[in-house]
Amino acid sequence: MSETFSIIHRDSSCKARLGSLKTPHGEVETPIFMPVGTNATVKAMTPEDLHSVKAQIILANTYHLYLRPGHQLVEKLGGLHSFMNWDRPILTDSGGFQVFSLGELRKISEEGVKFQSHIDGSYHMLTPELAINIQEALGADVIMCFDECPPATADYQYVSSSLELTARWAVRCKEAHTRAGQQLFGIIQGGMHYDLRARSVNDICSIGFDGYALGGLSVGEEKEQMYGVMENCSTLLPQDAPRYIMGIGSPEDLVEAVWHGYDMFDCVMPTRNARNGMLFTSQGRINIKAKIYEDDAGPIDPACSCKVCKNYSRAYLRHLYRSGEILASQLNTYHNLHFYLDLMRRVREAIRNNGFDEFRRQFKSMMLQK
């Protein structure tokens, strides 16, 4: 049994479950969505805004903070929580996905990954040990093992070799991890191949971690492939540990993942879409740039209780966006994150009432009508 994670309730209608993740900076109710704060900030949101939309935990990025401003500086200034004035839990990813997305600018070896900075072209070697050292210096509550994330186009043999490398790196990560109170999660790879996913689950779980994440999803595969991997791994992962799916982000994906028994999620979708004028509502997505909103005095979503929907019209938000005003990103992001976190609140409520299977059915029906 995990000392930091407990299952509060299992929905009798499906695999969905309510959980509690204990950290040095407070408890997190799961299922939960984690807003992405890559550079020690959730773009266009102040910490006060994040409190207001009821963000329980946010994510920051090891790769970016290592390059700028540097993990030693963050540690010197009191750690990531103090540095960014955030008093609730933080999860840091290991930087693996960012490094491997550099393509020609990186070279993988048993030791780690040599890569060229996208900022100034300087060369660096990121190893499992350094990834852990950086995350310990940052002081996050939950940190991730350094893994190799193969591209969606990788062939079977490459994915097989890749997950073996990820397992060897995971052993090194666990050996390097020394910070008390900081949870370390292992990452499952294996692409779209069920047998490779099963092998990765066995390898990573045999090492033993505080939680387990599915990596290598939402990287260009079809939805049904992604959902198939979710279902396959759900039956294999430990029942008493937190389960995190990295990088998935549409509301539909979150609901499906919860139905399969997963607990934690992150994605740039709500914040990035907000900055591009795409807003989430109870009636589906809307593009606030569209001319039909030019004289629309209504809120983004009449069913939404956020301060943006209470105080600003679609016409005004369209005007801000078309005028290139900074306030457009602020208000749009606030609304989208409120939508996501309120969705997770409703998800938890449905599970608590043993009604998540019906909640999912109605949600899917609504999405299909859009």
N, C-alpha and C positions, 0 to 999 in steps of 0.2 A: 504494500500500500504506500502511496505517495504521502509524504509529510506536508506537502504544500498544496496539494490539489485534492478536493473531495467532491464526489457527485452528490448533489443535494436531492435530486429527483430524476427519475427516468419516466418519460412519457409512455404510458401503457399502449399507445396507438402506433408507435414506431420506435426508431433508435435514438431519437432526439433526447438530450439530457441537459439538466441544469447543473452547473458546477460552480465551485468557488476556488479561485487560485490565490493563495496567500503570498504576498511579497513584502519586503521591507518598507515599501511605500503604500501599503494598503491592499485590501482584497479586491479582486476582479471577479465580477459575476459573468459567468459564461452561459451560453454562447455570446461572444463579443466581437465587434469589429474594431480594429485598431487604426486610427488615422495615421497616415504616413508623414513623418517629419524628417525627411532625408537629412537636411543640414542643421539639425537641432532646432527646427521650426516647422510647423505645419503651415504651408504657404498660405498667406493672407489671413491667418488666424492668430490672435494673441492667446496666451495661456488662459486669460479670463474668458475669452470666447469658447475655448475648449471645455472649460468648466461648465459654461452655460449650456452647451449642447450635450453635456453629460458624458464626455469622453472619459473612460476609466483608465485606459492605457494607450500610449502612443508608441510609434516605431521610429527609430532613428537608424542611420546607415553608417556602418563601420568604414567602408571604403571612402566615402566622401569626407567623413570627419577625420580620418587618418591623413588624407591629403590636405585638408583645410578645415579648421585651423591647426590640427595636430592633436592627437590624443594626450600627449604630455601637457600641453597647455590647458586642455579641458580638465585634466586631473589636478593640475596646479591651482586652478580656479574653483576647485571644490567638487568636480564631477559634473556630469551632464545635467542632473536635476538642478543644481545650483546655477550652472552656466546659463540654462534656458528658462530658469524660474518656473519649473514644473514640479509640483509636489506629489504627483501620482506616479504609478508604475511606468517604466519604459522598457521596451524590448528593442534590442539591437540585432539586426541581421549581420552575418559574418562578412559580407562584401563579396561572397562568391559569385552571386548572380551578376553584380556590376562588373567584376573583373572579367568574367567569361563573355559578357556582352561586348567587350572591347574588340573581339575578333582578331584582326591582324596585329593589334597592339599588345598581345599577350602570348606567352608560351608556357604550356603546362609540363611539369615534371613531377617526379615522386616527391621532391622537396617541397614544392608549392607552385606558385604561378609568378613568373616574371612578367611585369606589365609596364606599359608606358602611360604616364599620367595624361588624362584628357585635358588637364589644366595648363601644364607647362612643358609637357613632353619628357619630363624626368623619368628615370627608370627605377622600379621598385620590385622587391621580391616579397610577396605575401605568402606566408606559410601558415599551417594550422596553429602553430605556437604563437606567431605574431598576431593572428586574428583574435585569439583568446586574450593575449596581453592587451591589445587595444581595447577590447570590450570590458576587460577588468578595469582598465584605467578610466574608461568612460563612466563606469559604475552603474550600468543598466541592471534592472531587476531580473530580466530574462535575457540570456544570450544564446547565440546559435553556433553550432559547429560549422567549420569551414568545409564546404562541399564542392564538387564539380557538378555544374548544371549543364548537361549536354543539350545541344539544340534539338528542336522537335524533329528535324530532318535526319538526325543521327541514325545509323543502321544498328541492327541488333548487337553485333559484336562490339561496336564502340560503346553502346549503352552498358553492356555487360562489364567491360573493362572499367568504365567510368564509375559504376556503383562500387566496384571492388576498391578503387582508389579512394572513393568517398568514405568507405568503411575504415580503411587504414588511416586516413586523415582523422576520422572520428575518434579512434583510439588515442591518437596524439593530442587531439583537443581535450579529451577527458583527462589525460595525464598532465596537461599544461594548466588546467583550471584549478586555481587555489583560493579564489575569493569566496569567503563564507557568506551565506545568505543569498548568493547569486545563482539562479537556476540555469542549467545548461540543457538545451534541447538538441537531440539528434535529428538528422534530416534523412528521409527516405527518398531514394531516387529509383530509376528503373524505366523511365519513359512511359510508353503506352503498353508495355509488355507485362502482363499479369504475373508471369513466372519470375521475371526479373524484379518486379516490385515485391513479390513474396520473399525472394532471396534477400533483398535489401532490408525488408522489415526484420527478418531473422537476424541478419548481421548486426544491424544497429541496435535492436532490442537486446541482443545478447551482451552488448557492451554495457548497456544500462544508462539511461538518462532520466532527467526530471520530467521530460515531455518529448513528444515526437511530432515532427512536421513532415508533410508531403511537399517536396520540392518538384520542380520540373513540370508544373501544370500551368495552364493559361499562357502557353508559349507558342500558340498557333494551331493547336489541335482542335478537332471538332468538339462541340459540347458533349455529345454522347460518349466520346472517348474519355473526356475528363470525368464525366459522371461515372463511367464504368470503373475507372481507376479508384475513384472515391469509394465506390461500393466494395470493390475487391479488397482494398486495404483496410476498410472498416472492420471486416471480419477477422483480420489478422493482428491488428494493433492491440496493445494492452488496454483492458477496459478501465483501469483505474488511474490512467495517466492522461494529462491534457493532450488534445490532438489539434494541431495547427495546420491549416492549408495555406501555404505561402502564395501571395500574389493574386488570388482570385478576388473578383470584385463586383460583378453585376449583382443587383438585388436577387435576381433569379438564381444565380450561382450560390449565394449565401444561404438562401432558403433550402436549396437542394442539399448542400453540404451539411446543414444542421439536421436535416431529415436522415442523413446517413450516419449521424452520431459524431460530428466534428464540433470543435469548441471555439477556435480562434481564427481570425481572418484579418488580412490587410490588403490594401490595394490603393493605387493612386487615382483610381477612376473617379470617385466623387469630387476630389479636389482638382484634378486636371480637367475633367469635364466642365466643372464650374468656371474655370478660367477661360474655357472655350465657348461658354454660353449655353452648355447643355445641362438642363436641370431635371432632377428626379422628382416625380410627383406620384400621388396615389392613383393617378389616371395615366401613368406612363411618363416617358420622357418628353420634354418640350425644348425646342431650340429658341431661346429668348431673342436671338438675332432676327427671327422671322418678322416680316412686315405685318403679319396679322396681329401682332402685339403692339403695334405703333400707338394705338389709342385705347388699349385695353386697360381699364381702370381696376381690374380684379387682381387678386394676389396670385403668386405662382401656383399655389395649391390651396383651395378653400378648406381642405381638410387638415391643413398643417397649422400647428400652434406656434411655430418659430417666430421670432421677432421680425424677420424679413417679411413673412407673409402677413403679419399683423399690421405692418407699417408702410409697405412699399408696393406699388402697382407694377404689373408686367410692363406697362408703358415706360415707367421710370427706369426699370432695370434694363430695358432695351436701349433707352437713351444713354444710360451710363456706359453700356458695353460699346455701342457704336461711337461714343465720344472718346473711348480709350481711357476712361476714368478708373483710377485705382479702386474706388469704392465698388465698382462692378465685381471685381474679383473677391473683395471682402464679403459682400452680401451674398453673392452666388455660392461661395464656398461655405459660408455659415449655413445657408439653407440646405445644401446637399449633405453636409455632415450631420445636421440635425435629422434629416430624412433617414440616413443610414442608421444612426444610433437609436432613433425612435423605432425603426423597423426591428432592430435587435431587441429592444424593450418589449415590443409586441410579440416577438418570437418567444422570448422567455416566459411571458405571460401565458401564451398558448400552451407551452410545454408544461407549465405549472398546473394548468387545468386539464392536462391529458388530451388536448385538442390540437396538437400540432399537425397531425395528419390532415385534418380538415382545413386548418389554416393554410397548409401548403397547397391543397387542392384548389381552394378559392383564389389563392395568390396566382397560381399558374393559369387559372381560368381568366383572371383579369389581364394577365400579361398577354395571353393569346388573343385577346380582343383588341389589342393596340395595333 
